[in-house]
Amino acid sequence: MWEIVLFLLPPFVICTLMVFIFGYLGIHVLEREIIFIDIALAQIAAVGSTLAFMIWGVEEHHLLAYLCAFALIILAAGFYTFVGKWIWQISQETVIGVSYAIAAAGALFLLALHAGGDVHAENMLTGSILWAQWSDILLFSIVCSVVGSLHFIFRKRFQSVTQTIHDGRERDKMTSLWDFIFYISMGVVITLMVRVAGILVIFSLLIIPATFAAMFFRDWNKRLIAAWIMGIVASIAGLAFSYGFDFSCGPSVVSFLVVILIAAAIAQKCKRVSS
Amino acid sequence: MIETFKFLSIQILLLAVVTSVHTYIGMHIIRRGIVFSDLSLDQLAALGVIVGIGLGVDGGSTASYFVSFIAVLVGSFLLAFVRPKNKQIPHEAVIGIIYGAALVACIMVADKFTAGMAYVTQTLAGCMLWVTWPLVMTTVVVYIILGIFHYICRHRFIAITEQKQKIDHEPLWDLLFFITQGIITVLIVPIAGVLLAYAFLMIPAAISLLFTRQWGKGLIMGWAIGFIASMIGMFASYYFRFSYGPSLVLSMGFFFIAALLIRMIRPQNR
């Protein structure tokens, strides 16, 4: 029993760190209605590390791969900020959607030039949480603490920028700057985590716990706690299922997030009908 | 030489038809603000293909299309009827969760059979280079029928999209809209892949909306740009042996970035 617990401890700690940081960022993403921002950023980061592999032959955990991914994330953050300020004819979500398709096609295009592209494509989507190292956990803890502290210290500023995004007014320079910092901070976390967690897991942890919380609470603090609890429960169940039935870790955690959300939606609907 | 001509003519015909209907549906999707609904349906169609393969059905066969259609039909019902009343949860969140669930289901099903992940990659990137005349003719005929249906009922669909007036039986028309979107999805995903199918729908429509809000003008503009961009991608893929779907998406992507830059350099008043 202890052996299993010890084996599953690193992936559980990684999931918990992701639940904490993405549970919070997810509330912003839901309010801003930019649901697919993280999938686009994660995909752009994956293009960066693939490029580093193509040019220098370095693996995803090499510093050059991180730097390449981060450089593309900064470009993307600047691009979204500019587009948000200058382009009003189509929604921000449309631009994000198209950039996701371009980035995903770019990654597949590059991977197709190399043998074994399927394996890389799978890893890019689902990650390899099960094989997370304690060194990864240390690095993620530091980055999550820094990004989390930044968002905690300036929480009122970030909240106000998010809540005024749909009021139709033109974004001034300061608001655009806070938008840029928001995208960059999210990009840093995603760049680091996408190698281990994969695009799909990050996307699900960002959207599903935040949606679950929004079903029951309006207050940001309550939503945050509900999102965290839901995410951690789904992670434990998903990891146990993955171990017991020999399924990939990432997709198993995502499946439990979906199952809990559907169960909560049905329960809420039944409660509404009966009352 | 003749073989090359035949091969390229089949592609050109298919691209011309596909970009027209996809641009029109894409204009509705972007205006409705449900940008990722198509990606969800595309992924459900891909799930149908993979489940079919898991059940021993060949990809591209009638049975495979049938399984895909069932998956897409379920998706169309979910898109039309699952609309959160809670204002804190945008419709796009539901769409995103459907997409995530469909993708994870693809991976979990593929996890359990040999070379399963290669099929998942194939459903993402597509294998349009191997399309046949019967498949193209079926696609063209169905697209023309759907195009005529949308032309006849355009006032109703446009009224729902623009939200300027209430029309009778709106949920039913909404469902019909998503079902037509689902049918084109089922036809295009097995050959073009999820990403290219999504790009056909989004990119030409997004480019046209950057310059005009008029439906007719936008459709012609989006179709022309989408067709030219996909032709460039197709020829690049053919002559340089690049991956087919990604080449076309990247070519359309260049046109989209160029359109954004033009709009930024020459801004328009709100």
Interface residues (C-beta under 8 A of the other chain):
Chain A: L30 E31 E33 I35 F36 F82 V83 W86 I87 W88 Q89 I90 S91 E93 T94 V95 I96 G97 V98 A101 I102 A104 A105 G106 L108 F109 A112 G117 D118 V119 A121 E122 L125 T126 L200 F203 S204 I207 I208 T211 A214 M215 R218 F247 S248 P251 S252 V254 S255 V258 L261
Chain B: I30 G33 V35 F36 L39 P84 N86 Q88 I89 P90 E92 A93 I95 G96 I97 G100 A101 L103 V104 I107 M108 D111 M117 A118 V120 T121 L124 A125 L195 L196 Y198 A199 M202 I203 A206 L209 L210 F211 F242 S243 G245 P246 S247 V249 L250 G253 F256 L260 R263 M264 P267 Q268 R270
